[in-house]
Amino acid sequence: MDGRFLEFGDSHVRNFSFLFGPPGDGSLFSRTMPMGTGAILNLSVRTVDVGAVRGMCYLRVDVVRGTGPAAGVVGTLLSGYVSSGRGIAWPGSPLEDPMDGRGWHHLQQSAVPAAGADCVQTVPTQTDWRLYSVDAQLTTSAVAGNRSVFLVLKQSGVVLWRSMSSLAQPPSSSRGHTWMAGASNTPATGILAGLGSLPVDFRINNLAAAMTIETSTVGIDAGDQWTSLSSFVEERRNPNSSWS
């Protein structure tokens, strides 16, 4: 963050610069920068030596009076996303909410589960996802019986939504199962892959409680093996803690 500051009783304008590195796990990070008595003339914030796209890093710059528990926000100068090649500045840049505009489109993968277990993907902290598609592959053992596959959304372990794959997978097979926004789960003749539906403009976050995306396999055998769960999402930061 760079800017210019005019101290009280001084006719000389001084430049200031602060460098700070937030954690890379999406958690909330705050930093207080004492300015003294005077007037901020302008400031700008940009990324340095990092490859960031819109949706990764949201920030807010407040003017605060006091320190610690007694600190109080006097006003907000900047709020918005910064990315490589795109900073924000005051005056000039409009105040932006974390949910405004487009987010970061990318593939998010879960850990590979143990044999005989279903996939579980947890929505990261301070994060909002618009879910476009979810995909995983199941390899079944030779134990008799078809496996019926569902995609399940849970909040604190409680099922909120469930969608069935169109394919009842036979033993001794390896098949992909994909759920897509707006797709139909009507089985097609001769298609050796499962298809399921997701709601259009489906947004999930962990603000109220922990949310997970999971497979639920009816008839799963101890020798069955899922790959990781791959979710294509549009991601935005969504702070759920007080700023300081």
C-alpha positions in Angstrom: 0.0 0.0 0.0 1.4 3.4 -1.1 0.2 6.9 -0.5 0.9 10.5 0.4 0.4 12.1 3.8 0.4 15.7 5.1 1.3 16.0 8.8 -0.4 18.6 10.9 1.8 21.7 11.2 4.1 20.6 8.3 4.0 22.0 4.8 5.9 19.0 3.4 4.0 16.1 1.9 5.6 12.7 2.7 5.2 9.4 0.9 4.4 6.3 2.9 4.5 2.6 1.9 3.5 -0.5 3.8 4.2 -4.1 2.7 2.2 -6.9 4.2 1.6 -10.6 3.3 -1.8 -12.2 4.2 -1.9 -16.0 4.8 -2.7 -18.1 1.7 -5.5 -20.1 3.3 -8.4 -17.6 2.8 -8.5 -16.7 6.5 -9.1 -13.1 7.7 -5.9 -11.0 8.1 -5.8 -7.5 9.5 -3.0 -5.0 10.0 -2.9 -1.6 11.8 -0.6 1.1 10.3 -0.1 4.2 12.6 -0.2 7.4 10.6 0.0 10.2 13.2 -1.9 13.5 13.1 -2.6 14.9 9.6 -4.4 14.1 6.4 -4.1 11.3 3.9 -4.0 12.8 0.4 -4.2 9.6 -1.6 -3.4 5.9 -1.4 -3.3 2.8 -3.7 -3.1 -1.0 -3.0 -1.6 -3.5 -5.4 -0.2 -7.0 -5.4 3.6 -7.5 -5.5 5.5 -10.6 -6.8 2.4 -12.8 -6.7 0.2 -14.3 -9.3 -3.3 -13.3 -8.1 -6.6 -13.2 -10.1 -9.8 -11.5 -9.2 -11.7 -13.4 -6.4 -8.5 -14.4 -4.6 -7.7 -11.4 -2.4 -10.4 -9.0 -1.1 -9.3 -6.0 1.1 -10.7 -3.1 3.0 -8.9 0.0 4.2 -10.5 1.8 7.1 -9.5 4.9 9.0 -9.5 3.9 12.7 -9.4 6.1 15.8 -7.7 4.5 18.8 -6.1 1.1 19.2 -7.0 -2.3 20.6 -10.6 -2.9 22.0 -11.2 0.9 22.1 -10.6 1.3 18.3 -13.4 2.6 16.2 -13.8 2.9 12.5 -14.2 6.5 11.4 -14.6 5.7 7.7 -13.8 3.3 4.8 -11.5 4.5 2.1 -11.1 1.4 0.0 -12.8 -2.0 -0.4 -12.5 -4.4 -3.3 -10.4 -7.1 -5.0 -6.8 -6.7 -6.0 -5.1 -8.9 -8.6 -1.9 -9.0 -10.7 -2.0 -5.9 -12.9 -5.1 -4.4 -11.2 -4.8 -2.4 -8.0 -7.4 -0.1 -6.4 -6.9 3.5 -5.3 -8.5 6.3 -3.2 -9.8 8.6 -4.4 -11.1 6.9 -7.6 -12.1 3.3 -7.0 -15.7 2.6 -5.9 -16.3 0.7 -2.7 -17.0 -2.9 -3.6 -18.7 -5.7 -1.6 -17.0 -9.2 -1.6 -19.9 -10.7 -3.6 -19.8 -8.0 -6.3 -18.6 -8.8 -9.8 -17.0 -12.0 -11.1 -15.0 -14.4 -9.0 -12.1 -16.8 -9.5 -13.0 -19.7 -11.8 -10.9 -22.8 -11.0 -10.8 -26.5 -10.2 -10.9 -27.5 -6.5 -10.0 -31.1 -5.6 -10.6 -33.1 -2.5 -8.3 -35.7 -0.9 -8.5 -39.2 -2.3 -10.5 -41.3 0.2 -9.5 -44.7 1.5 -10.8 -47.8 -0.2 -14.4 -48.5 0.7 -15.0 -44.8 1.7 -16.9 -42.0 -0.1 -15.4 -38.6 -1.2 -15.7 -35.6 1.1 -14.8 -32.0 0.0 -15.1 -29.2 2.6 -15.8 -25.6 1.6 -12.8 -23.5 2.7 -13.0 -20.9 5.5 -14.2 -17.4 4.6 -15.1 -18.6 1.1 -18.2 -18.6 -1.2 -18.5 -21.0 -4.1 -20.7 -20.9 -7.1 -20.8 -24.6 -8.1 -20.7 -25.4 -11.8 -19.8 -29.1 -11.9 -18.5 -31.9 -9.8 -16.7 -35.0 -11.1 -15.2 -38.2 -9.7 -14.4 -41.7 -10.9 -15.3 -44.9 -9.1 -13.6 -48.3 -9.6 -15.6 -51.2 -8.2 -14.4 -54.5 -6.9 -15.6 -57.9 -8.2 -18.1 -58.2 -5.3 -21.6 -58.7 -6.8 -24.2 -55.9 -6.9 -24.6 -52.6 -8.6 -23.5 -49.4 -6.9 -26.0 -46.5 -6.9 -24.2 -43.1 -6.6 -25.5 -39.9 -5.1 -23.9 -36.4 -4.7 -24.8 -35.0 -1.3 -24.5 -31.5 0.2 -24.3 -31.4 4.0 -24.2 -28.7 6.6 -22.8 -29.8 9.9 -23.5 -33.4 8.8 -27.2 -32.8 8.0 -28.2 -33.5 4.4 -29.5 -30.4 2.6 -29.6 -31.7 -1.0 -29.1 -34.9 -2.9 -28.8 -35.8 -6.6 -28.5 -39.3 -8.1 -26.1 -40.3 -10.9 -27.9 -41.7 -13.9 -25.6 -44.8 -13.9 -26.0 -47.8 -11.6 -22.4 -49.0 -11.7 -21.7 -52.8 -12.0 -18.9 -54.7 -10.3 -15.4 -54.9 -11.8 -15.8 -51.6 -13.6 -14.3 -48.1 -13.7 -16.8 -45.3 -14.4 -16.9 -41.5 -14.2 -19.8 -39.7 -12.6 -20.4 -36.0 -13.3 -22.9 -33.6 -11.9 -23.5 -30.3 -13.9 -25.6 -27.2 -13.4 -28.8 -27.6 -15.3 -28.0 -31.1 -16.6 -30.6 -33.9 -16.7 -29.8 -37.2 -15.0 -31.8 -39.3 -17.5 -29.7 -42.3 -18.4 -28.7 -42.5 -22.1 -28.3 -45.8 -23.9 -24.7 -47.0 -24.4 -23.2 -44.3 -22.2 -20.7 -45.8 -19.8 -20.6 -42.7 -17.5 -23.0 -41.3 -15.0 -24.6 -37.8 -15.2 -26.4 -35.9 -12.4 -27.9 -32.5 -12.0 -26.9 -29.4 -10.0 -29.1 -26.4 -9.5 -28.3 -23.4 -11.7 -26.5 -20.5 -9.9 -25.9 -22.8 -6.9 -23.9 -21.0 -4.2 -22.5 -22.5 -1.0 -20.4 -21.2 1.8 -19.5 -22.1 5.4 -20.7 -18.9 7.1 -23.5 -20.5 9.2 -21.8 -23.9 9.7 -19.3 -26.2 8.0 -20.5 -27.3 4.6 -19.3 -30.4 2.6 -19.8 -31.9 -0.8 -19.8 -35.7 -0.7 -20.5 -38.8 -2.7 -22.9 -41.3 -1.1 -22.6 -44.8 -2.6 -25.3 -47.3 -1.9 -23.8 -50.8 -1.9 -20.2 -49.7 -1.7 -17.7 -52.5 -1.0 -14.5 -52.4 1.0 -12.6 -52.9 -2.2 -14.2 -50.0 -4.1 -12.1 -47.0 -4.7 -13.1 -43.4 -5.5 -10.7 -40.8 -7.0 -10.6 -37.3 -5.6 -13.7 -35.1 -6.0 -13.1 -32.4 -8.6 -15.3 -29.3 -8.4 -15.3 -26.5 -10.9 -16.3 -23.4 -8.9 -16.4 -19.6 -9.1 -14.8 -18.5 -5.8 -15.1 -15.3 -3.8 -13.8 -14.3 -0.4 -16.6 -13.9 2.1 -15.4 -12.6 5.5 -17.6 -13.8 8.4 -15.6 -12.2 11.2 -15.4 -8.7 12.5 -12.7 -6.6 10.9 -10.1 -4.9 13.1 
